Every structure is written in structure tokens, then in C-alpha cells.
Amino acid sequence: MRISIIIPTYGRPERLERATRSLLAQRRPPDELVIVVKSWDVASRTAAERLCCAGSGMAVRIATVEEASIIAAENAGMRAATGDVVCFMDDDAVAPPDWVEQITAYYADPRVGGVGG
């Protein structure tokens, strides 16, 4: 099962980097990270591009949106994501080391179609 994490971000590159570090420290790392930036947010795009080149082994994609809404950002992230399971994370969140592992465990049950929390 491939896990994609989508992080919409705007104007908080240092928090984005902290959030991403928490994903790199996962016991079960995600397969892909999709960072969604506003087209005019140069600082966040620069931080996202650094993460793409970090050599972590996790695929990092950058999606760009013109609209200022979170819905537009989340939709752009979903279009870019390639995982079987797609998770959303705020750019100012820090995931505990077992976050992806816990989410993945629920999908062992074929009756589960979605997990929130």
C-alpha cells in the first residue's frame, strides 16, 4: 500500500520544514509527499524545492495553485498524489513517529474505506 501525504502551505516555510522532518522520522515513512504552494508564495516554494533535493528516499512533489482557498490546494494535492491512501497534514503540524503506521494499520481491514482523526 502506497501512502501519500498532502501538505498545503502558505507563508510558513520554517514550519513546513519542521512538519516535513516529522514525516522523515516516521517508523513507517510515507511513500510520497505532495506540497501544495500558492503561485506567488516564493518562500514556501523555495523550502519545498529544498525538500525535493534532500535525498530522503521519499518522493516529494510540488503542486502549485493560483487560488487562495484551502479547497483548491487540497484538490490540487489530490490530483498530484499517486498513493493508494492519501492523508492530509497541516504545514504547522508535527506528526508523531507512529502517525503513518497507525493510519496504515486501519487499512488492513478491507471494510475500512477512510480514516480520520
N, C-alpha and C positions, 0 to 999 in steps of 0.2 A: 504494500500500500504506500503510495507516494503522498507526502504531506506538503502542502503549500501554505505559507504564512503570508498574509497581505498586511502591509503597514501603510496606511495613508498618512502622509506627513505634510506639515506646513510650518515653516519658520522655526523649527526647533532641531537643528542638525545635531546638537550635542545630546539631546535626549534620544534622537533616532539612533545615534551610535551606541548609546547605553542599552537601548532596547535590543538592538541587534547583537550586542555582546552577550546578552542573556540568552538569545537563541543559539549562539555558537556554543554556549556552555550546557546545552541540553544533553541529558543522558541518551535520549533518542533524538538526534538532531533532525530538523525538518529537511526535506529534500530540496526545497526551493523557497526563496524569499522574494516576494514581489513588493517593491517600494513604489508607492504612487506619489508623485510630486506635482505640484502646480507648475505650469509652464513658466511662470515668472519668478519662482522661488529658487534662485540661483544657489543659495547657501545649502538648501536641502538636497538639491541635485548634486552638488559637489560632494557632499557627505555620502550620498548614495553611490556615486561613481567610485569613491574610495573603497566602499564596501564591496563593490563588484570586483575590484582588483586585489582584495585582501588574501586570496589564495586559501580560503577556508574549506574548500571542497563542496560547500553548499552553493547551488546555483542561485545567483542574485540577478533579478531582472528589474529594470526601471520602467514604469509606465508613467506617462505624462497626461495631465488633463488640463483643459482650458477653463472649465467651470470651477467655481469656488465651493461647490457643495460636497459634503461627505458622501452622499449617494453617488454622485458622478465618480468620485475617487474609488469607492468600493466596487462599482460596476467595472471601471477600467482595470482594477486589480483582478477581478474575477475573469475578465476576458483574457488577461495575460497569464493567469495561473494554469499550470498543467497537471496539478496533483489530483489524486482521487478524492482527497479530503482537503478542504480549503478552510483555513482558520483566519480570523481577523484579530489584529492586535493594535492597540493604540501606540503612537510614537512615543508617548511618555510612560509606557508601562514597562515593567521588568518581569519577565516570565520566570517562575521558579524552575529549578533544574529538571523537574519531572513533568512540566506542563504538557509537552508534546506526547510524552509517554502515557500520561493519564488519558489524554484525548484519544490516542490511538487504541487504548485498551477497550474502550466502549465499542469500537467498530469490529471487534471480534464477534460480536453478536449480530447475526445477519438481519435481525429485526430493527436494528438501530439505523436510522436514516439521517440523524442530525444530533449534535451535542451542543449545549450552550453552557455558559457559566462564567 
